[in-house]
Structure formats: C-alpha cells, structure tokens
Amino acid sequence: MAIKSISIRIDERMLDKLHVVADYEGRSANSQVNILIREAIAKFEKEHGEIKLGGQK
C-alpha cells in the first residue's frame, strides 16, 4: 500500500491541543491524526456499511 501525504489547514489552538492529546497518548501528532481518521472511517462503516473503492482490493 502506497503512503500518501496531505496538507491541512488547522487553527493554531486546535493544533496545540492535538499535540497535547498526542503527547498524552505517547504518539506523534501525525500518528494521532491517523488514528482519528481510522476511527472515523470505522464509525462510518459501522453505520453505513463497508466503503467499496473502485479498482482496489
């Protein structure tokens, strides 16, 4: 699986809080964001069914 990167705009205060949460969990901010995204996808799929991506296995 290829690793892609994205750039986001985020309020400075929110970013500071993200760093506090990530530090508390012993993670980098990047790792924390990945976990939050995985959790959001899992919640979506639980409510709406598995997301099917065309052309991907």
C-alpha positions in Angstrom: 0.0 0.0 0.0 1.4 3.4 -1.0 1.7 6.0 1.6 0.3 9.4 0.6 0.6 12.7 2.3 -1.9 15.6 2.6 -1.7 19.1 3.9 -4.4 20.6 6.1 -5.2 24.0 7.4 -5.8 23.9 11.1 -6.4 26.6 13.7 -3.2 27.1 15.9 -5.1 26.5 19.1 -6.6 23.3 17.8 -3.2 22.1 16.6 -1.7 22.9 20.1 -4.5 20.8 21.7 -3.8 18.0 19.2 -0.2 17.9 20.3 -1.2 17.7 24.0 -3.5 14.7 23.2 -0.9 13.0 21.1 1.8 13.6 23.8 -0.5 12.2 26.4 -1.1 9.1 24.3 2.7 8.7 23.6 2.2 9.4 19.9 3.3 12.0 17.3 0.6 14.4 16.0 0.7 12.5 12.7 0.1 9.2 14.3 -2.7 10.7 16.4 -4.4 12.1 13.2 -4.1 8.7 11.5 -5.8 7.0 14.5 -8.6 9.6 14.5 -9.2 9.1 10.7 -9.2 5.3 11.2 -11.8 5.7 14.0 -14.0 8.0 11.9 -13.9 5.5 8.9 -14.7 2.6 11.2 -17.7 4.5 12.7 -18.9 5.4 9.3 -18.7 1.9 8.0 -20.4 0.5 11.1 -23.4 2.9 10.4 -23.4 2.7 6.6 -21.6 -0.5 5.6 -18.2 -1.1 4.2 -16.9 1.6 1.8 -16.2 0.0 -1.5 -13.4 1.6 -3.6 -13.4 1.0 -7.3 -10.4 -0.7 -8.7 -8.9 -1.5 -5.4 -8.7 -4.8 -3.4 
